[in-house]
Amino acid sequence: MHVKTNTTGYADALICEAEGLESLRDGLQQAGVEALRIPEVMEVNQHRLTLRRIDSAPPDDKCLTALGEGLAQLHLLARDQYGWRRDNFIGLAPQPNTLTDSWGRFFLEQRLKYQVSRISDAGVRARFERALEACDARLVNWLDQHCEQPSLLHGDLWTGNVLAHRGRISGFIDPAIYYGDPEMDLAFSTLFGTFGEAFF
């Protein structure tokens, strides 16, 4: 077993994580992806999340290729809207997910403006708010033209959230799921190191 305790300060953080794992499992099953394993949630409450034990080692190129292929299959499943049925968390931070038909509007309001609202320095916050206001419509239109469809995203895809064992992905973990532009997962995969050529 693997037990994770809630250190976030938010009572529903682990419950959201468990829901994310189950939704990823359902999405991968719907997409016919067998190579990416989601750990089984054995118990979850406000204080702890208990998962079936995951054996892990650094993934090799075969695993990373399977990760890229599996993620691509998951992203091909079109969804109806951008966002998610509830707000959840990314790392230790809240993540708003109000559903919308516009990727550009979702990204601007639920990601960029929300992050700017969390800046404690009022002067710095005001400068970022003005910058976003100045490009509001152009940014929304550009993002809407770029994104073909909403896809289920892992949402926090970096090397620490992909575990491997004996040549297979043994744990696709710690999601911050929502429906969005598939390139968000690709961008996150380069944020803290990278999965490399085999993945891409």
Z-matrix of the N, CA and C atoms (Angstrom, degrees):
N
C 1 1.448
C 2 1.529 1 110.12
N 3 1.311 2 114.37 1 152.51
C 4 1.458 3 121.41 2 173.22
C 5 1.524 4 106.85 3 -125.15
N 6 1.335 5 117.25 4 123.17
C 7 1.461 6 121.63 5 -178.17
C 8 1.517 7 109.15 6 -112.42
N 9 1.331 8 115.59 7 126.71
C 10 1.458 9 122.35 8 177.95
C 11 1.521 10 107.87 9 -113.81
N 12 1.327 11 117.69 10 127.41
C 13 1.458 12 120.91 11 179.57
C 14 1.523 13 110.34 12 -97.92
N 15 1.308 14 115.55 13 155.21
C 16 1.462 15 121.43 14 -176.93
C 17 1.524 16 110.26 15 -84.58
N 18 1.323 17 115.77 16 109.60
C 19 1.464 18 121.60 17 178.87
C 20 1.527 19 111.52 18 -112.65
N 21 1.336 20 116.79 19 11.56
C 22 1.465 21 120.76 20 -172.16
C 23 1.525 22 113.89 21 -83.32
N 24 1.330 23 117.09 22 -26.25
C 25 1.459 24 119.03 23 -172.34
C 26 1.524 25 112.50 24 89.99
N 27 1.338 26 117.67 25 -1.71
C 28 1.461 27 122.67 26 178.11
C 29 1.530 28 108.86 27 -113.14
N 30 1.320 29 116.24 28 124.08
C 31 1.465 30 120.85 29 -171.82
C 32 1.519 31 113.30 30 -61.75
N 33 1.328 32 117.60 31 -32.24
C 34 1.475 33 119.87 32 -174.28
C 35 1.529 34 114.02 33 -99.37
N 36 1.321 35 119.06 34 11.62
C 37 1.467 36 121.42 35 -174.96
C 38 1.524 37 112.14 36 -60.87
N 39 1.314 38 118.12 37 -47.16
C 40 1.466 39 120.60 38 -178.56
C 41 1.524 40 111.41 39 -72.81
N 42 1.303 41 117.47 40 -31.50
C 43 1.466 42 120.88 41 176.16
C 44 1.529 43 109.40 42 -64.47
N 45 1.322 44 116.83 43 -42.52
C 46 1.470 45 120.62 44 176.08
C 47 1.526 46 111.04 45 -63.26
N 48 1.323 47 116.88 46 -39.43
C 49 1.464 48 119.98 47 178.93
C 50 1.523 49 110.93 48 -63.61
N 51 1.336 50 116.52 49 -43.19
C 52 1.467 51 120.55 50 178.56
C 53 1.527 52 110.75 51 -62.69
N 54 1.332 53 117.08 52 -41.56
C 55 1.467 54 120.86 53 177.01
C 56 1.523 55 110.50 54 -62.35
N 57 1.328 56 116.06 55 -39.27
C 58 1.460 57 120.25 56 178.34
C 59 1.513 58 112.16 57 -63.04
N 60 1.324 59 116.65 58 -42.39
C 61 1.465 60 120.64 59 178.02
C 62 1.530 61 110.76 60 -62.62
N 63 1.322 62 116.92 61 -44.11
C 64 1.467 63 120.05 62 179.79
C 65 1.523 64 111.10 63 -65.64
N 66 1.325 65 117.91 64 -39.86
C 67 1.464 66 121.24 65 178.75
C 68 1.518 67 111.29 66 -66.46
N 69 1.341 68 116.98 67 -38.54
C 70 1.462 69 119.89 68 175.25
C 71 1.523 70 110.91 69 -63.35
N 72 1.332 71 115.91 70 -43.12
C 73 1.468 72 119.77 71 178.71
C 74 1.540 73 109.96 72 -59.15
N 75 1.328 74 116.35 73 -46.44
C 76 1.467 75 120.35 74 179.84
C 77 1.527 76 111.22 75 -62.22
N 78 1.347 77 116.42 76 -43.26
C 79 1.455 78 120.39 77 -179.89
C 80 1.513 79 112.85 78 -64.05
N 81 1.321 80 116.80 79 -43.33
C 82 1.462 81 120.84 80 179.07
C 83 1.528 82 110.99 81 -65.68
N 84 1.316 83 116.33 82 -38.42
C 85 1.466 84 119.82 83 177.61
C 86 1.525 85 110.47 84 -65.13
N 87 1.330 86 116.19 85 -43.64
C 88 1.466 87 120.93 86 178.20
C 89 1.530 88 110.91 87 -61.42
N 90 1.335 89 116.77 88 -36.16
C 91 1.467 90 121.34 89 -179.38
C 92 1.522 91 112.15 90 -81.66
N 93 1.319 92 118.13 91 -5.50
C 94 1.464 93 121.52 92 -179.50
C 95 1.508 94 113.95 93 75.98
N 96 1.334 95 117.29 94 26.12
C 97 1.464 96 122.01 95 -178.56
C 98 1.524 97 109.26 96 -94.33
N 99 1.329 98 116.32 97 118.95
C 100 1.462 99 120.92 98 179.37
C 101 1.520 100 112.98 99 -107.37
N 102 1.330 101 117.26 100 -12.39
C 103 1.461 102 120.40 101 -172.69
C 104 1.527 103 113.72 102 -81.39
N 105 1.338 104 118.09 103 -17.44
C 106 1.464 105 120.96 104 -178.54
C 107 1.524 106 108.80 105 -105.46
N 108 1.303 107 116.71 106 116.07
C 109 1.459 108 120.70 107 -175.40
C 110 1.522 109 111.24 108 -98.45
N 111 1.313 110 114.33 109 132.20
C 112 1.456 111 121.88 110 175.97
C 113 1.526 112 107.58 111 -101.41
N 114 1.326 113 118.28 112 126.86
C 115 1.467 114 118.78 113 -179.03
C 116 1.528 115 111.59 114 -64.90
N 117 1.310 116 115.51 115 143.59
C 118 1.463 117 121.26 116 -179.69
C 119 1.522 118 110.18 117 -73.02
N 120 1.334 119 115.48 118 130.56
C 121 1.464 120 121.26 119 175.10
C 122 1.526 121 107.39 120 -82.57
N 123 1.315 122 115.94 121 116.98
C 124 1.466 123 120.32 122 -179.14
C 125 1.522 124 111.72 123 -92.43
N 126 1.326 125 115.99 124 -33.35
C 127 1.463 126 120.96 125 179.53
C 128 1.518 127 108.27 126 -160.31
N 129 1.335 128 116.38 127 144.92
C 130 1.459 129 120.14 128 174.95
C 131 1.520 130 108.74 129 -149.41
N 132 1.325 131 115.21 130 139.98
C 133 1.461 132 121.92 131 171.05
C 134 1.524 133 107.06 132 -152.03
N 135 1.316 134 117.35 133 -169.29
C 136 1.462 135 120.05 134 -176.74
C 137 1.525 136 113.08 135 -64.61
N 138 1.316 137 116.82 136 -22.52
C 139 1.467 138 119.99 137 -172.13
C 140 1.518 139 114.75 138 -103.30
N 141 1.341 140 117.03 139 -28.97
C 142 1.463 141 117.42 140 -177.14
C 143 1.525 142 111.83 141 -152.89
N 144 1.324 143 113.01 142 153.39
C 145 1.460 144 122.87 143 176.51
C 146 1.525 145 106.63 144 -122.12
N 147 1.325 146 115.73 145 121.95
C 148 1.462 147 120.36 146 -179.89
C 149 1.514 148 108.97 147 -109.33
N 150 1.328 149 116.24 148 121.94
C 151 1.454 150 123.20 149 179.74
C 152 1.525 151 109.43 150 -114.94
N 153 1.332 152 114.78 151 153.79
C 154 1.455 153 117.96 152 171.74
C 155 1.531 154 107.98 153 -63.24
N 156 1.309 155 116.97 154 143.28
C 157 1.466 156 122.28 155 -176.14
C 158 1.533 157 111.64 156 -54.81
N 159 1.335 158 113.98 157 139.79
C 160 1.464 159 120.55 158 178.39
C 161 1.521 160 108.12 159 -119.23
N 162 1.334 161 117.36 160 116.96
C 163 1.458 162 120.65 161 172.45
C 164 1.520 163 107.86 162 -80.72
N 165 1.321 164 116.81 163 139.41
C 166 1.464 165 117.10 164 -175.60
C 167 1.520 166 113.05 165 -147.11
N 168 1.317 167 113.57 166 154.62
C 169 1.460 168 124.52 167 174.46
C 170 1.526 169 105.86 168 -153.45
N 171 1.327 170 119.12 169 165.63
C 172 1.461 171 119.82 170 178.03
C 173 1.542 172 110.86 171 -58.40
N 174 1.335 173 118.28 172 135.73
C 175 1.471 174 120.49 173 -179.55
C 176 1.522 175 111.72 174 -69.96
N 177 1.334 176 116.03 175 142.64
C 178 1.459 177 120.73 176 174.80
C 179 1.535 178 108.90 177 -92.24
N 180 1.338 179 116.76 178 -179.09
C 181 1.465 180 120.41 179 -177.07
C 182 1.525 181 112.40 180 -61.39
N 183 1.324 182 117.61 181 -35.28
C 184 1.466 183 120.42 182 178.41
C 185 1.529 184 110.10 183 -61.65
N 186 1.323 185 116.97 184 -43.92
C 187 1.463 186 121.22 185 177.86
C 188 1.524 187 111.48 186 -64.00
N 189 1.320 188 116.02 187 -42.09
C 190 1.460 189 119.85 188 -177.59
C 191 1.525 190 111.76 189 -68.02
N 192 1.323 191 116.76 190 -34.71
C 193 1.463 192 119.84 191 174.65
C 194 1.526 193 109.95 192 -65.04
N 195 1.339 194 116.54 193 -43.61
C 196 1.471 195 120.62 194 177.94
C 197 1.527 196 110.77 195 -62.38
N 198 1.332 197 117.26 196 -37.00
C 199 1.460 198 121.48 197 177.02
C 200 1.523 199 110.42 198 -62.27
N 201 1.328 200 116.88 199 -48.38
C 202 1.459 201 120.41 200 179.96
C 203 1.518 202 112.28 201 -61.94
N 204 1.323 203 116.54 202 -44.31
C 205 1.466 204 120.33 203 -179.44
C 206 1.525 205 111.45 204 -66.49
N 207 1.334 206 116.59 205 -42.41
C 208 1.457 207 120.21 206 -179.72
C 209 1.519 208 112.12 207 -65.75
N 210 1.322 209 115.74 208 -41.37
C 211 1.458 210 120.24 209 178.61
C 212 1.529 211 110.76 210 -64.22
N 213 1.322 212 116.77 211 -40.81
C 214 1.468 213 120.80 212 178.17
C 215 1.527 214 110.98 213 -61.00
N 216 1.327 215 117.12 214 -41.18
C 217 1.466 216 120.47 215 177.85
C 218 1.527 217 110.98 216 -64.72
N 219 1.321 218 116.63 217 -42.41
C 220 1.462 219 120.44 218 177.75
C 221 1.519 220 110.88 219 -60.54
N 222 1.326 221 116.44 220 -42.87
C 223 1.463 222 121.03 221 -177.52
C 224 1.523 223 113.23 222 -68.86
N 225 1.323 224 117.67 223 -20.35
C 226 1.470 225 120.30 224 179.60
C 227 1.522 226 113.18 225 -72.14
N 228 1.320 227 117.66 226 -18.61
C 229 1.464 228 120.61 227 179.74
C 230 1.526 229 109.64 228 -75.73
N 231 1.324 230 116.23 229 111.92
C 232 1.466 231 120.79 230 -178.24
C 233 1.523 232 110.58 231 -73.43
N 234 1.321 233 116.47 232 139.85
C 235 1.469 234 123.65 233 175.75
C 236 1.521 235 109.12 234 -113.62
N 237 1.326 236 116.41 235 171.71
C 238 1.461 237 120.19 236 -173.22
C 239 1.525 238 114.57 237 -84.14
N 240 1.343 239 117.32 238 -37.05
C 241 1.455 240 121.27 239 -175.27
C 242 1.526 241 110.41 240 -141.62
N 243 1.328 242 114.75 241 167.59
C 244 1.458 243 121.74 242 174.91
C 245 1.524 244 108.65 243 -93.81
N 246 1.339 245 116.15 244 142.03
C 247 1.455 246 120.78 245 -178.89
C 248 1.521 247 110.25 246 116.39
N 249 1.314 248 115.61 247 -151.11
C 250 1.459 249 120.24 248 -178.81
C 251 1.520 250 108.73 249 -157.12
N 252 1.320 251 117.26 250 166.93
C 253 1.461 252 120.15 251 -175.40
C 254 1.522 253 113.24 252 -72.59
N 255 1.327 254 117.12 253 -11.95
C 256 1.463 255 121.15 254 176.77
C 257 1.523 256 108.86 255 -154.99
N 258 1.309 257 115.92 256 160.67
C 259 1.460 258 119.99 257 172.00
C 260 1.522 259 107.80 258 -70.51
N 261 1.339 260 116.11 259 151.41
C 262 1.456 261 119.58 260 176.96
C 263 1.527 262 109.16 261 -141.60
N 264 1.309 263 117.54 262 -145.95
C 265 1.464 264 120.16 263 -173.10
C 266 1.517 265 110.74 264 -139.99
N 267 1.328 266 115.00 265 149.94
C 268 1.454 267 121.27 266 170.90
C 269 1.526 268 106.27 267 -125.80
N 270 1.322 269 115.85 268 114.83
C 271 1.458 270 119.63 269 -172.31
C 272 1.518 271 109.28 270 62.39
N 273 1.318 272 117.40 271 -124.82
C 274 1.467 273 122.02 272 179.82
C 275 1.529 274 112.24 273 -99.28
N 276 1.323 275 117.28 274 7.69
C 277 1.471 276 120.92 275 -173.97
C 278 1.526 277 112.26 276 -110.91
N 279 1.333 278 116.83 277 143.36
C 280 1.464 279 120.19 278 174.02
C 281 1.529 280 110.49 279 -63.45
N 282 1.333 281 115.95 280 149.76
C 283 1.467 282 121.86 281 179.00
C 284 1.534 283 108.52 282 -132.50
N 285 1.345 284 117.85 283 106.25
C 286 1.467 285 120.24 284 178.57
C 287 1.526 286 110.86 285 -72.18
N 288 1.331 287 116.37 286 147.33
C 289 1.467 288 120.52 287 -173.45
C 290 1.537 289 113.43 288 -142.72
N 291 1.302 290 118.84 289 36.38
C 292 1.462 291 120.78 290 -178.90
C 293 1.522 292 110.16 291 -55.68
N 294 1.331 293 116.96 292 128.45
C 295 1.467 294 121.79 293 -177.25
C 296 1.527 295 111.16 294 -68.31
N 297 1.340 296 115.58 295 140.22
C 298 1.461 297 121.82 296 178.81
C 299 1.521 298 109.72 297 -152.73
N 300 1.321 299 115.86 298 161.23
C 301 1.466 300 121.02 299 178.38
C 302 1.523 301 112.64 300 -88.87
N 303 1.310 302 118.07 301 -6.69
C 304 1.471 303 122.52 302 -175.71
C 305 1.527 304 110.31 303 -114.75
N 306 1.339 305 116.45 304 118.45
C 307 1.458 306 120.15 305 175.51
C 308 1.525 307 110.74 306 -62.96
N 309 1.317 308 116.92 307 -42.92
C 310 1.458 309 120.44 308 -179.23
C 311 1.516 310 111.98 309 -60.99
N 312 1.338 311 116.70 310 -45.63
C 313 1.459 312 120.33 311 179.89
C 314 1.532 313 110.37 312 -66.27
N 315 1.334 314 117.02 313 -40.99
C 316 1.461 315 120.18 314 178.12
C 317 1.527 316 110.52 315 -60.24
N 318 1.336 317 116.98 316 -49.43
C 319 1.457 318 120.55 317 -176.32
C 320 1.528 319 111.00 318 -64.12
N 321 1.330 320 116.49 319 -41.16
C 322 1.457 321 119.71 320 179.92
C 323 1.533 322 111.10 321 -65.34
N 324 1.334 323 116.48 322 -50.18
C 325 1.463 324 120.30 323 -173.89
C 326 1.525 325 113.26 324 -78.25
N 327 1.336 326 116.80 325 -46.61
C 328 1.459 327 120.85 326 -171.11
C 329 1.531 328 114.22 327 -89.18
N 330 1.318 329 116.73 328 -15.39
C 331 1.457 330 119.59 329 178.99
C 332 1.541 331 110.69 330 -115.33
N 333 1.329 332 117.90 331 -66.32
C 334 1.467 333 119.53 332 -174.70
C 335 1.524 334 112.97 333 -65.37
N 336 1.343 335 117.69 334 -55.61
C 337 1.469 336 119.78 335 -176.95
C 338 1.526 337 111.43 336 -64.65
N 339 1.324 338 116.51 337 -35.67
C 340 1.459 339 118.14 338 178.70
C 341 1.525 340 110.94 339 -64.20
N 342 1.336 341 117.25 340 -44.44
C 343 1.462 342 119.86 341 178.95
C 344 1.523 343 111.26 342 -63.08
N 345 1.332 344 116.09 343 -40.17
C 346 1.470 345 119.37 344 178.11
C 347 1.528 346 110.35 345 -62.60
N 348 1.344 347 117.88 346 -37.62
C 349 1.469 348 120.78 347 -179.17
C 350 1.529 349 112.21 348 -63.40
N 351 1.316 350 117.35 349 -18.57
C 352 1.466 351 121.73 350 -178.44
C 353 1.536 352 112.54 351 -88.67
N 354 1.325 353 118.37 352 -4.06
C 355 1.468 354 121.75 353 178.71
C 356 1.524 355 108.36 354 -70.71
N 357 1.310 356 116.92 355 123.95
C 358 1.473 357 120.63 356 -175.01
C 359 1.528 358 113.10 357 -76.41
N 360 1.318 359 117.85 358 -30.21
C 361 1.468 360 121.37 359 -179.77
C 362 1.529 361 108.80 360 -77.90
N 363 1.338 362 116.96 361 114.04
C 364 1.470 363 121.60 362 -174.33
C 365 1.525 364 112.17 363 -60.97
N 366 1.316 365 117.77 364 -37.21
C 367 1.462 366 120.77 365 -179.62
C 368 1.521 367 111.85 366 -67.23
N 369 1.317 368 116.17 367 -46.08
C 370 1.463 369 120.77 368 178.09
C 371 1.527 370 109.67 369 -63.26
N 372 1.342 371 116.00 370 -44.77
C 373 1.464 372 120.21 371 179.72
C 374 1.531 373 110.97 372 -58.53
N 375 1.327 374 117.35 373 -43.77
C 376 1.465 375 121.41 374 -179.11
C 377 1.528 376 111.12 375 -63.45
N 378 1.332 377 118.35 376 -38.29
C 379 1.474 378 121.13 377 179.17
C 380 1.528 379 110.32 378 -64.21
N 381 1.339 380 117.13 379 -43.48
C 382 1.467 381 119.76 380 178.01
C 383 1.525 382 111.48 381 -66.34
N 384 1.331 383 116.89 382 -38.24
C 385 1.468 384 120.07 383 178.61
C 386 1.525 385 110.83 384 -62.24
N 387 1.322 386 116.98 385 -42.29
C 388 1.469 387 120.42 386 177.88
C 389 1.528 388 111.12 387 -64.21
N 390 1.323 389 116.68 388 -40.69
C 391 1.467 390 120.00 389 179.40
C 392 1.529 391 111.03 390 -62.55
N 393 1.326 392 117.81 391 -41.62
C 394 1.465 393 120.95 392 178.70
C 395 1.527 394 111.23 393 -67.75
N 396 1.321 395 116.93 394 -39.88
C 397 1.466 396 120.05 395 178.41
C 398 1.521 397 111.26 396 -62.60
N 399 1.324 398 116.97 397 -36.80
C 400 1.462 399 121.04 398 -177.40
C 401 1.524 400 112.92 399 -66.61
N 402 1.312 401 117.56 400 -27.53
C 403 1.467 402 120.06 401 -177.23
C 404 1.529 403 112.39 402 -115.74
N 405 1.314 404 117.51 403 12.25
C 406 1.468 405 123.42 404 -173.10
C 407 1.527 406 113.09 405 -46.68
N 408 1.333 407 117.73 406 -65.71
C 409 1.468 408 121.23 407 -174.03
C 410 1.523 409 111.65 408 -65.31
N 411 1.339 410 117.24 409 -40.99
C 412 1.468 411 120.05 410 -179.49
C 413 1.520 412 111.33 411 -63.11
N 414 1.331 413 116.97 412 -42.54
C 415 1.455 414 120.99 413 -179.74
C 416 1.528 415 111.10 414 -65.62
N 417 1.329 416 116.68 415 -45.62
C 418 1.467 417 120.81 416 179.54
C 419 1.525 418 110.27 417 -59.83
N 420 1.333 419 117.17 418 -47.19
C 421 1.465 420 120.65 419 -179.45
C 422 1.517 421 111.92 420 -62.76
N 423 1.336 422 116.82 421 -43.28
C 424 1.465 423 120.16 422 -179.51
C 425 1.522 424 111.16 423 -62.98
N 426 1.333 425 116.91 424 -45.17
C 427 1.457 426 120.35 425 179.87
C 428 1.529 427 111.34 426 -65.36
N 429 1.328 428 117.22 427 -39.92
C 430 1.467 429 120.49 428 178.91
C 431 1.529 430 111.04 429 -63.60
N 432 1.319 431 117.55 430 -39.42
C 433 1.465 432 120.91 431 -179.91
C 434 1.529 433 110.98 432 -69.75
N 435 1.319 434 116.78 433 -29.69
C 436 1.463 435 121.57 434 -175.49
C 437 1.528 436 113.08 435 -79.43
N 438 1.331 437 116.92 436 -32.46
C 439 1.465 438 120.75 437 -173.25
C 440 1.525 439 110.49 438 -96.87
N 441 1.332 440 116.81 439 122.92
C 442 1.463 441 121.31 440 -176.87
C 443 1.515 442 113.21 441 -80.01
N 444 1.336 443 118.49 442 -33.43
C 445 1.464 444 120.65 443 -175.15
C 446 1.521 445 110.45 444 -164.30
N 447 1.330 446 117.10 445 155.95
C 448 1.460 447 119.41 446 171.43
C 449 1.529 448 110.17 447 -74.48
N 450 1.321 449 116.54 448 137.43
C 451 1.466 450 122.90 449 176.85
C 452 1.519 451 108.63 450 -129.24
N 453 1.332 452 116.38 451 153.52
C 454 1.460 453 119.97 452 174.23
C 455 1.524 454 108.46 453 -70.63
N 456 1.322 455 116.39 454 125.11
C 457 1.457 456 122.30 455 -178.69
C 458 1.525 457 110.79 456 -110.05
N 459 1.325 458 115.83 457 145.81
C 460 1.463 459 119.61 458 168.69
C 461 1.516 460 108.52 459 -62.63
N 462 1.317 461 116.95 460 -45.21
C 463 1.452 462 122.36 461 172.38
C 464 1.520 463 115.85 462 92.30
N 465 1.319 464 118.02 463 -19.38
C 466 1.467 465 121.62 464 179.11
C 467 1.525 466 108.42 465 -145.61
N 468 1.323 467 114.34 466 52.86
C 469 1.466 468 121.21 467 -171.47
C 470 1.527 469 110.55 468 -86.36
N 471 1.320 470 115.32 469 100.12
C 472 1.463 471 121.19 470 174.15
C 473 1.526 472 107.72 471 -138.13
N 474 1.316 473 116.89 472 172.78
C 475 1.460 474 120.96 473 -170.91
C 476 1.530 475 113.22 474 -59.64
N 477 1.328 476 118.30 475 -30.19
C 478 1.456 477 120.78 476 179.93
C 479 1.514 478 114.32 477 -72.21
N 480 1.331 479 117.18 478 -14.75
C 481 1.467 480 120.89 479 -177.94
C 482 1.527 481 113.10 480 -103.90
N 483 1.324 482 116.40 481 13.81
C 484 1.469 483 121.44 482 175.39
C 485 1.530 484 107.79 483 -128.55
N 486 1.325 485 115.99 484 114.37
C 487 1.457 486 121.40 485 -178.14
C 488 1.529 487 109.53 486 -109.57
N 489 1.314 488 116.12 487 147.48
C 490 1.471 489 120.86 488 -179.23
C 491 1.519 490 109.74 489 -130.80
N 492 1.345 491 115.02 490 157.63
C 493 1.459 492 120.81 491 176.99
C 494 1.523 493 108.24 492 -159.33
N 495 1.329 494 116.22 493 126.37
C 496 1.461 495 122.70 494 177.96
C 497 1.527 496 112.87 495 51.96
N 498 1.333 497 115.10 496 46.43
C 499 1.455 498 119.93 497 173.28
C 500 1.517 499 115.91 498 80.14
N 501 1.332 500 117.38 499 9.38
C 502 1.465 501 120.44 500 179.05
C 503 1.522 502 109.91 501 -132.23
N 504 1.333 503 116.09 502 154.79
C 505 1.453 504 120.24 503 172.18
C 506 1.521 505 107.08 504 -72.02
N 507 1.326 506 116.76 505 115.74
C 508 1.460 507 120.72 506 -176.54
C 509 1.527 508 112.97 507 -97.52
N 510 1.327 509 116.59 508 -17.12
C 511 1.455 510 119.66 509 179.77
C 512 1.516 511 111.75 510 -155.96
N 513 1.316 512 115.64 511 116.76
C 514 1.461 513 124.25 512 174.16
C 515 1.523 514 103.38 513 -105.69
N 516 1.347 515 117.55 514 96.59
C 517 1.469 516 120.83 515 -160.76
C 518 1.531 517 113.77 516 -122.28
N 519 1.345 518 114.31 517 175.07
C 520 1.471 519 125.04 518 174.28
C 521 1.530 520 113.79 519 49.64
N 522 1.327 521 118.73 520 52.54
C 523 1.460 522 119.53 521 -178.75
C 524 1.528 523 112.46 522 -75.51
N 525 1.326 524 114.63 523 157.75
C 526 1.470 525 123.14 524 170.54
C 527 1.530 526 105.49 525 -128.55
N 528 1.318 527 116.12 526 62.04
C 529 1.459 528 121.97 527 -163.98
C 530 1.522 529 114.33 528 -68.97
N 531 1.321 530 113.00 529 151.60
C 532 1.463 531 123.68 530 169.83
C 533 1.520 532 106.47 531 -170.05
N 534 1.321 533 117.23 532 172.72
C 535 1.456 534 122.05 533 175.12
C 536 1.526 535 108.15 534 -94.99
N 537 1.328 536 116.50 535 125.07
C 538 1.451 537 119.94 536 -177.36
C 539 1.512 538 111.82 537 -160.89
N 540 1.316 539 116.10 538 -166.82
C 541 1.456 540 123.53 539 178.06
C 542 1.534 541 108.43 540 -70.79
N 543 1.342 542 118.04 541 125.06
C 544 1.467 543 120.03 542 -179.92
C 545 1.521 544 114.09 543 -54.01
N 546 1.317 545 117.30 544 -26.41
C 547 1.463 546 119.12 545 -179.05
C 548 1.524 547 112.58 546 -67.06
N 549 1.343 548 117.40 547 -14.26
C 550 1.466 549 119.50 548 174.79
C 551 1.526 550 110.36 549 -63.77
N 552 1.336 551 116.86 550 -42.21
C 553 1.467 552 118.78 551 176.93
C 554 1.522 553 111.23 552 -63.68
N 555 1.335 554 116.86 553 -39.20
C 556 1.465 555 119.89 554 178.85
C 557 1.526 556 111.08 555 -65.38
N 558 1.328 557 116.16 556 -40.29
C 559 1.462 558 119.62 557 178.81
C 560 1.522 559 110.98 558 -64.21
N 561 1.330 560 117.26 559 -44.04
C 562 1.463 561 120.20 560 178.65
C 563 1.518 562 111.49 561 -62.19
N 564 1.332 563 116.73 562 -31.69
C 565 1.464 564 119.71 563 -177.11
C 566 1.527 565 112.38 564 -68.46
N 567 1.320 566 117.99 565 -9.42
C 568 1.469 567 121.06 566 176.67
C 569 1.523 568 112.37 567 -111.22
N 570 1.329 569 117.49 568 2.91
C 571 1.461 570 120.90 569 -173.86
C 572 1.529 571 112.49 570 -72.28
N 573 1.325 572 117.29 571 -45.00
C 574 1.467 573 122.18 572 179.35
C 575 1.519 574 107.39 573 -121.82
N 576 1.312 575 117.07 574 84.69
C 577 1.457 576 120.20 575 -172.57
C 578 1.521 577 108.43 576 78.27
N 579 1.312 578 116.53 577 -161.69
C 580 1.463 579 120.26 578 -178.41
C 581 1.515 580 109.26 579 -155.59
N 582 1.331 581 115.62 580 157.46
C 583 1.464 582 120.53 581 176.03
C 584 1.539 583 111.13 582 -82.13
N 585 1.318 584 117.30 583 -13.76
C 586 1.457 585 120.24 584 173.42
C 587 1.520 586 115.56 585 84.95
N 588 1.311 587 113.86 586 -176.08
C 589 1.474 588 122.16 587 -172.12
C 590 1.526 589 112.60 588 -60.70
N 591 1.309 590 118.12 589 -38.20
C 592 1.471 591 120.41 590 -178.16
C 593 1.516 592 111.76 591 -59.75
N 594 1.327 593 116.40 592 -38.19
C 595 1.463 594 121.63 593 178.02
C 596 1.517 595 110.91 594 -70.49
N 597 1.330 596 117.23 595 -49.20
C 598 1.470 597 119.95 596 -175.25
C 599 1.507 598 112.08 597 -72.83
